[in-house]
Amino acid sequence: IFNVPLNNTLAAVDPASANGGAVWATYLRDWVMWNHVRTITAIVALACFIVAWR
């Protein structure tokens, strides 16, 4: 949902351009945030599974 648009934006930018650094910084910030969301969601899902299993 979020990674594909981020990857497409990053792929469209020339890394040697002046804008490349800004795009990379935005990409990294957003990717890390959504990676944390995915990690927390997986932990919550595991906790729900364990509670339901008991």
MDAnalysis code that builds the backbone (N, CA, C; Angstrom):
import MDAnalysis as mda
import numpy as np

u = mda.Universe.empty(162, n_residues=54, atom_resindex=np.repeat(np.arange(54), 3), trajectory=True)
u.add_TopologyAttr("name", ["N", "CA", "C"] * 54)
u.add_TopologyAttr("resid", np.arange(1, 55))
u.add_TopologyAttr("resname", ["ILE", "PHE", "ASN", "VAL", "PRO", "LEU", "ASN", "ASN", "THR", "LEU", "ALA", "ALA", "VAL", "ASP", "PRO", "ALA", "SER", "ALA", "ASN", "GLY", "GLY", "ALA", "VAL", "TRP", "ALA", "THR", "TYR", "LEU", "ARG", "ASP", "TRP", "VAL", "MET", "TRP", "ASN", "HIS", "VAL", "ARG", "THR", "ILE", "THR", "ALA", "ILE", "VAL", "ALA", "LEU", "ALA", "CYS", "PHE", "ILE", "VAL", "ALA", "TRP", "ARG"])
u.atoms.positions = np.array([
    [0.831, -1.187, 0.000],
    [0.000, 0.000, 0.000],
    [0.874, 1.249, 0.000],
    [1.858, 1.265, 0.840],
    [2.680, 2.477, 0.925],
    [4.047, 2.313, 0.290],
    [4.568, 1.102, 0.276],
    [5.916, 0.913, -0.246],
    [6.003, 1.092, -1.749],
    [5.009, 0.644, -2.485],
    [5.081, 0.735, -3.948],
    [5.144, 2.190, -4.413],
    [4.275, 3.076, -3.945],
    [4.420, 4.479, -4.366],
    [5.758, 5.087, -3.942],
    [6.233, 4.723, -2.751],
    [7.536, 5.230, -2.314],
    [8.642, 4.733, -3.239],
    [8.599, 3.452, -3.571],
    [9.608, 2.880, -4.463],
    [9.537, 3.494, -5.851],
    [8.333, 3.717, -6.357],
    [8.176, 4.329, -7.682],
    [8.736, 5.741, -7.710],
    [8.486, 6.501, -6.662],
    [9.011, 7.866, -6.581],
    [10.529, 7.844, -6.546],
    [11.080, 6.944, -5.755],
    [12.534, 6.847, -5.650],
    [13.155, 6.402, -6.970],
    [12.516, 5.483, -7.656],
    [13.048, 4.982, -8.924],
    [13.029, 6.041, -10.019],
    [12.118, 6.998, -9.920],
    [11.977, 8.011, -10.963],
    [12.972, 9.161, -10.825],
    [13.696, 9.209, -9.721],
    [14.590, 10.341, -9.469],
    [16.036, 9.944, -9.768],
    [16.749, 10.847, -10.397],
    [18.175, 10.641, -10.642],
    [18.922, 10.850, -9.324],
    [19.643, 9.835, -8.831],
    [20.322, 9.979, -7.543],
    [21.406, 11.052, -7.550],
    [21.918, 11.391, -8.705],
    [22.966, 12.409, -8.781],
    [22.406, 13.827, -8.852],
    [21.090, 13.951, -8.985],
    [20.496, 15.286, -9.104],
    [20.431, 15.968, -7.742],
    [20.189, 17.267, -7.786],
    [20.066, 18.034, -6.547],
    [18.841, 17.597, -5.757],
    [17.805, 17.182, -6.450],
    [16.568, 16.747, -5.802],
    [16.684, 15.322, -5.254],
    [17.668, 14.562, -5.712],
    [17.812, 13.170, -5.306],
    [17.988, 12.997, -3.813],
    [18.781, 13.843, -3.200],
    [19.002, 13.756, -1.754],
    [17.742, 14.035, -0.964],
    [16.972, 15.010, -1.395],
    [15.728, 15.348, -0.698],
    [14.708, 14.226, -0.829],
    [14.619, 13.645, -2.024],
    [13.679, 12.540, -2.234],
    [14.089, 11.347, -1.385],
    [15.394, 11.051, -1.336],
    [15.878, 9.929, -0.530],
    [15.576, 10.155, 0.948],
    [15.779, 11.367, 1.459],
    [15.507, 11.661, 2.864],
    [14.029, 11.469, 3.182],
    [13.157, 11.927, 2.300],
    [11.718, 11.744, 2.493],
    [11.354, 10.274, 2.417],
    [11.918, 9.566, 1.448],
    [11.668, 8.129, 1.298],
    [12.065, 7.388, 2.569],
    [13.251, 7.668, 3.064],
    [13.755, 6.967, 4.240],
    [12.882, 7.237, 5.458],
    [12.500, 8.485, 5.657],
    [11.645, 8.838, 6.795],
    [10.311, 8.102, 6.720],
    [9.677, 8.139, 5.567],
    [8.372, 7.493, 5.407],
    [8.479, 5.976, 5.476],
    [9.519, 5.406, 4.879],
    [9.679, 3.954, 4.883],
    [9.879, 3.442, 6.301],
    [10.708, 4.119, 7.085],
    [10.952, 3.697, 8.471],
    [9.661, 3.777, 9.276],
    [8.886, 4.838, 9.092],
    [7.630, 4.970, 9.825],
    [6.697, 3.806, 9.501],
    [6.511, 3.510, 8.218],
    [5.597, 2.429, 7.852],
    [6.154, 1.059, 8.205],
    [7.464, 0.919, 8.270],
    [8.049, -0.332, 8.728],
    [7.730, -0.548, 10.207],
    [7.773, 0.515, 10.996],
    [7.389, 0.413, 12.403],
    [5.910, 0.044, 12.539],
    [5.070, 0.635, 11.713],
    [3.640, 0.303, 11.743],
    [3.437, -1.178, 11.433],
    [4.102, -1.685, 10.418],
    [3.984, -3.113, 10.074],
    [4.480, -4.002, 11.205],
    [5.577, -3.625, 11.839],
    [6.125, -4.421, 12.936],
    [5.168, -4.456, 14.113],
    [4.641, -3.309, 14.495],
    [3.698, -3.245, 15.616],
    [2.435, -4.027, 15.292],
    [1.954, -3.914, 14.071],
    [0.761, -4.655, 13.660],
    [0.998, -6.156, 13.743],
    [2.158, -6.614, 13.332],
    [2.472, -8.043, 13.407],
    [2.547, -8.514, 14.854],
    [3.111, -7.714, 15.729],
    [3.195, -8.079, 17.148],
    [1.809, -8.138, 17.764],
    [0.961, -7.176, 17.447],
    [-0.419, -7.183, 17.959],
    [-1.174, -8.395, 17.425],
    [-0.994, -8.721, 16.163],
    [-1.657, -9.898, 15.588],
    [-1.185, -11.170, 16.280],
    [0.093, -11.270, 16.566],
    [0.620, -12.433, 17.277],
    [0.034, -12.515, 18.676],
    [-0.047, -11.390, 19.368],
    [-0.637, -11.377, 20.707],
    [-2.095, -11.814, 20.658],
    [-2.839, -11.340, 19.676],
    [-4.245, -11.748, 19.529],
    [-4.346, -13.242, 19.245],
    [-3.461, -13.766, 18.432],
    [-3.456, -15.192, 18.128],
    [-3.177, -16.005, 19.386],
    [-2.215, -15.577, 20.177],
    [-1.878, -16.298, 21.409],
    [-3.039, -16.263, 22.386],
    [-3.681, -15.117, 22.543],
    [-4.835, -15.004, 23.444],
    [-5.975, -15.888, 22.953],
    [-6.228, -15.908, 21.672],
    [-7.313, -16.721, 21.124],
    [-7.000, -18.212, 21.217],
    [-5.750, -18.553, 21.169],
    [-5.333, -19.951, 21.200],
    [-5.543, -20.570, 22.568],
    [-5.416, -19.768, 23.614],
    [-5.556, -20.279, 24.987],
    [-6.951, -20.586, 25.273],
])
